[in-house]
Amino acid sequence: MELLLQQVLAGLATGAIYASMALAVVMIYQAIDHLNFAQGEMAMFSTFLAWQMLQWGWPYWAAFVGAVAVSFLGGVAIERILFKPIQNAPILSQLAAFIALYGILNSSAGWIWDFNIKTFPTPFGSAPLFGERLIGTHQAGMIGVTLLMLGLLYLFFRGSRLGLAMRAAATNPESARLVGIRVGWMIALGWGMSAAVGAVAGMLIAPVVFLEPNMMLGVLLYGFAGAVLGGLSSPGGAVAGGFAVGVIENLAGTFIPYVGRELKLTIALVLIVAVLMVKPSGVFGRTVVSRV
């Protein structure tokens, strides 16, 4: 029983990272109706920026806030410079741009900071929480930060004029333009917020997986699985899906024979396929019906 509880809590901790990445994926998807295959590399690059600030002697939280701010501005710039000019291009052209962005960020990070593994500090420590071995302080911190971020985003989109304008631009851009909302800039802000959320995920997972240019590939796949499981049209559902994926892959790796650590990533891929076959809109997603 103690092993089961320990694995569930550990799954929730890693699921918090998947939930953050799933939330970033959904924010981009709602803005442009496409998945951002470079989302993980954007988070990785932001984490390297935070690491560099720490090497310059910045306090941890100053580097954390600085990296999030730079990531937000970088996300806006990427949308304005790279994706705004091709917003009406064929889907394959846009996918090619995402793949190009992935390669640019990955090779640039390796060229600037090299491909050697680096350690990234945690502000929460690594001791057992309250003296119990079930969950560590960093794991509890990951869960707390993710839930806090989700709560702040919920309040922003529900209670602020800018958040409501962004929701309107994503839901019905034509009607939003008619009431004076600058839809293009709302999409750019969505990119910026998605990049900032991804940066938080990268800085939280870096102390666990260590910092190197390919650190976010598996996390991005798990984030995609969480987003699809919860629903690409539901930010809250994506977060719930991320937590669920973390728990499922942890329990599968522990209790299902022959799965182990080597096949845990397969669980995420199986989840994606299964959900798409049974409920393509996700558990909490809404089905969109278009009149022909």
C-alpha positions in Angstrom: 0.0 0.0 0.0 2.8 2.4 0.8 4.5 1.6 -2.5 1.2 2.4 -4.3 0.8 5.7 -2.5 4.4 6.6 -3.2 4.0 5.9 -6.9 0.8 7.9 -7.1 2.4 10.9 -5.4 5.5 10.6 -7.6 3.2 10.4 -10.6 1.4 13.6 -9.6 4.8 15.3 -9.2 5.9 14.4 -12.7 2.4 14.9 -14.0 2.6 18.5 -12.8 5.3 19.0 -15.4 3.3 17.3 -18.1 0.3 19.4 -17.1 2.4 22.6 -17.5 3.5 21.5 -21.0 0.0 20.3 -21.9 -1.3 23.8 -20.8 1.2 25.5 -23.1 0.3 23.2 -26.0 -3.4 23.9 -25.6 -2.8 27.7 -25.4 -1.0 27.6 -28.8 -3.6 25.2 -30.3 -6.5 27.4 -29.3 -4.8 30.4 -30.9 -3.8 28.9 -34.2 -5.5 25.4 -34.4 -2.1 23.7 -34.7 0.2 21.9 -32.3 3.6 23.5 -31.7 6.2 20.9 -32.2 8.9 23.3 -31.0 7.1 23.9 -27.7 9.6 21.7 -25.8 12.6 23.4 -27.4 11.3 26.8 -26.5 11.0 25.6 -22.9 14.5 24.1 -23.0 16.1 27.3 -24.4 14.4 29.4 -21.7 15.8 27.0 -19.0 19.3 27.6 -20.5 18.7 31.3 -20.2 17.8 30.9 -16.5 20.9 28.8 -16.0 23.1 31.5 -17.7 21.6 34.1 -15.4 22.4 31.9 -12.4 26.0 31.7 -13.7 26.2 35.4 -13.8 25.3 35.5 -10.1 21.6 36.3 -10.2 19.5 35.0 -7.3 17.3 32.0 -8.2 14.0 33.8 -8.2 15.4 36.8 -10.1 16.6 34.4 -12.8 13.3 32.5 -12.7 11.3 35.7 -13.3 13.8 37.0 -15.8 13.7 33.8 -17.9 9.8 33.8 -17.8 9.8 37.5 -19.0 12.3 36.9 -21.8 10.3 33.8 -22.8 7.1 35.8 -23.0 8.8 38.4 -25.2 10.4 35.7 -27.3 7.1 33.9 -27.9 5.5 37.2 -29.1 8.5 37.9 -31.3 8.3 34.3 -32.8 4.6 34.8 -33.7 5.1 38.3 -35.2 8.3 37.4 -37.2 7.9 33.8 -38.2 4.2 32.7 -38.1 2.2 35.9 -38.8 3.5 36.0 -42.4 2.5 32.4 -43.0 -0.8 32.3 -41.1 -2.7 31.7 -44.4 -0.2 29.3 -45.9 -1.0 25.6 -46.3 -0.8 23.5 -43.2 2.2 21.6 -44.4 4.1 24.9 -44.8 3.3 25.8 -41.2 4.3 22.4 -39.9 7.6 22.8 -41.8 8.1 26.2 -40.0 7.5 24.5 -36.6 10.0 21.8 -37.4 12.5 24.4 -38.6 12.0 26.3 -35.3 12.7 23.1 -33.4 16.0 22.5 -35.2 17.1 26.1 -34.8 16.5 26.2 -31.1 18.0 22.8 -30.4 21.2 23.4 -32.4 21.5 27.0 -31.1 21.4 25.8 -27.5 24.0 23.2 -28.2 26.2 25.7 -30.0 26.0 28.3 -27.3 26.0 26.1 -24.2 27.4 22.8 -25.7 25.7 19.4 -25.3 27.3 18.5 -22.0 24.8 17.7 -19.2 24.5 20.5 -16.6 22.9 20.6 -13.2 20.1 23.0 -12.4 19.3 24.0 -8.9 15.9 23.7 -7.2 14.6 26.3 -4.7 12.6 23.7 -2.8 15.4 21.3 -1.8 15.4 17.6 -2.2 14.6 16.4 1.4 11.5 14.3 2.2 8.5 16.4 2.8 7.6 16.6 6.5 10.2 13.9 7.1 8.1 11.3 5.1 9.7 9.3 2.3 6.5 9.3 0.2 7.3 12.6 -1.6 10.2 15.1 -1.7 10.0 18.9 -1.3 10.9 19.5 -4.9 8.1 17.2 -6.1 5.6 18.9 -3.8 6.9 22.3 -5.1 6.3 21.2 -8.7 2.7 20.3 -7.9 2.2 23.6 -6.0 3.6 25.8 -8.7 1.6 24.1 -11.4 -1.7 24.5 -9.5 -0.8 28.1 -8.7 -0.1 28.8 -12.3 -3.4 27.2 -13.4 -5.3 29.3 -10.8 -3.7 32.5 -12.0 -4.5 31.7 -15.6 -8.1 30.9 -14.7 -8.5 34.2 -13.0 -6.8 36.0 -15.9 -9.1 34.5 -18.6 -12.3 34.7 -16.5 -11.9 38.0 -14.7 -9.8 40.4 -16.8 -10.8 42.3 -20.0 -7.6 41.3 -21.7 -8.2 37.6 -20.9 -11.8 37.8 -22.1 -10.6 39.5 -25.3 -8.1 36.7 -25.9 -10.8 34.1 -25.4 -13.1 35.8 -27.8 -10.3 36.1 -30.4 -9.6 32.4 -30.1 -13.2 31.3 -30.1 -14.6 33.5 -32.9 -12.0 35.8 -34.5 -14.5 37.3 -37.1 -16.9 38.5 -34.4 -14.0 39.6 -32.2 -12.8 41.9 -35.0 -16.2 43.4 -35.4 -16.2 44.6 -31.8 -12.7 46.1 -32.1 -10.5 43.4 -30.7 -7.1 43.2 -32.4 -7.1 39.5 -33.0 -3.5 39.4 -34.4 -2.1 40.8 -31.2 -4.3 38.5 -29.0 -2.8 35.5 -30.8 0.7 37.0 -30.3 0.0 37.4 -26.5 -1.2 33.8 -26.5 2.1 32.7 -27.9 3.9 34.8 -25.3 1.9 33.3 -22.4 2.4 29.8 -23.8 6.2 30.3 -24.0 6.2 31.6 -20.4 4.3 28.6 -19.2 6.7 26.3 -21.0 9.6 28.1 -19.4 8.2 27.4 -16.0 7.9 23.7 -16.9 11.4 23.6 -18.1 12.9 25.1 -15.0 10.9 22.7 -12.8 11.9 19.6 -14.6 15.6 20.5 -15.2 16.6 19.6 -11.6 15.1 16.1 -12.2 16.3 15.2 -15.7 19.4 17.6 -15.8 19.9 20.3 -18.3 20.9 19.5 -21.9 19.5 20.4 -25.4 17.4 17.3 -25.7 15.9 17.3 -22.2 12.3 18.2 -23.2 11.6 15.7 -26.0 10.1 13.0 -23.8 8.3 15.7 -21.7 6.8 17.2 -24.8 5.4 13.8 -25.8 3.9 13.3 -22.4 2.5 16.9 -22.6 0.9 16.1 -26.0 -0.6 13.0 -24.4 -2.0 14.9 -21.5 -3.5 17.6 -23.8 -5.1 15.0 -26.1 -6.4 13.0 -23.1 -7.9 16.0 -21.3 -9.0 17.8 -24.5 -7.3 20.3 -26.8 -10.2 22.7 -26.3 -10.0 22.7 -22.5 -7.0 24.2 -20.6 -8.3 22.7 -17.3 -8.8 19.4 -19.0 -5.3 19.5 -20.4 -3.9 20.0 -16.9 -6.0 17.1 -15.5 -4.8 15.0 -18.4 -1.2 15.8 -17.7 -1.6 14.8 -14.1 -3.4 11.6 -15.2 -0.6 10.7 -17.7 2.0 11.1 -14.9 0.2 8.8 -12.6 -0.6 6.2 -15.3 2.9 5.9 -16.6 4.4 5.7 -13.1 2.0 3.0 -12.1 2.5 1.1 -15.3 6.2 1.2 -15.0 6.0 -0.1 -11.4 3.2 -2.7 -11.5 2.9 -3.9 -15.1 5.4 -6.7 -15.9 8.0 -6.1 -18.7 7.1 -2.3 -18.9 9.7 -0.9 -16.6 11.5 2.4 -17.3 12.3 1.5 -20.9 8.7 1.3 -22.1 7.2 4.1 -20.0 7.2 6.5 -22.9 5.2 4.0 -24.9 2.4 4.4 -22.4 2.0 8.1 -23.5 1.8 7.1 -27.2 -0.7 4.3 -26.5 -2.8 6.9 -24.6 -2.8 9.3 -27.5 -3.9 6.6 -30.0 -6.6 5.2 -27.6 -8.1 8.6 -26.9 -8.2 9.6 -30.6 -9.9 6.3 -31.4 -12.6 6.5 -28.6 -13.1 10.2 -28.0 -11.2 12.4 -30.4 -12.2 15.6 -28.6 -10.7 14.4 -25.3 -12.3 13.6 -21.9 -13.1 17.2 -21.1 -13.0 18.7 -24.7 -16.0 19.9 -26.6 -17.0 18.5 -30.0 -17.0 21.3 -32.6 -19.7 20.9 -35.3 -19.3 23.0 -38.5 -22.2 23.7 -40.8 -21.4 22.7 -44.4 
